[in-house]
Amino acid sequence: MGLNKVHALKSISLNINKNEYVALMGPSGSGKSTLMNLLGCLDTPTAGEYILNDINVSTMEDSDLAEVRNKEIGFVFQTFNLLPRLSALQNVALPLVYSGMSKSKRLARAQEVLGMVGLGDRVEHKPNELSGGQRQRVAIARALVNNPAIILADEPTGNLDTKTSIEIMGIFEEIHKRGNTVILVTHEPDIAEHAHRVIRLRDGLVESDEKNENIVSAFDPEHRYNVG
């Protein structure tokens, strides 16, 4: 930033195992967004290494990183990032364009994952014809369509009401049960309670890294009742 050098992260050492469900937490400026960008291969570290599925991605060129992102990582964002002129089906099928799959197979796979997130009857609807929760389901389906190893979700419930947030967290629960690694970036403690491990950052350092002993399930009847 100008003449000032800002160390967003400082010598962080972190291991996340396959099929873990991890929440990254921290106040604004703690470094969690930078860490998310590194984990998602959107940025490269200025020092150190990042090993993703036995591949050192730290020194890769942008074109190679793009390929890794497309194959290994599914992104879910707070603002959905859907293309407004495309249907739900077309939005979900879009990442498959780069895989060399035929159009009919792309659309069939998109239909399949939209069914998995409960939107099998909304495939032709455009984003402006869907509720916020439905749009986030489309975004989750798009993240799943390539069968990625990791689902990386950045404040995925930030624009949703409480009831819809619980429904979306239920989908992440199911994704985790199917074998995906789920990394959730959030500043909301009640959302982080769904994860099995909570990593807290502060000033570019890991402040704490703890197993969640009181995991909240979106399918808990009492939890649903409290949401009302």
Secondary structure, 3 states (H helix, E strand, C coil): CCCCCCCCCCCCCCCCCCCCEEEEECCCCCCHHHHHHHHCCCCCCCCCCCEECCEECCCCCHHHHHHHHHHHEEEEECCCCCCCCCCHHHHHHHHHHHHCCCHHHHHHHHHHHHHHCCCCCCCCCCHHHCCHHHHHHHHHHHHHCCCCCEEEEECCCCCCCHHHHHHHHHHHHHHHHCCCEEEEECCCHHHHCCCCEEEEEECCEEEEEEECCCCCCCCCHHHHHHHC
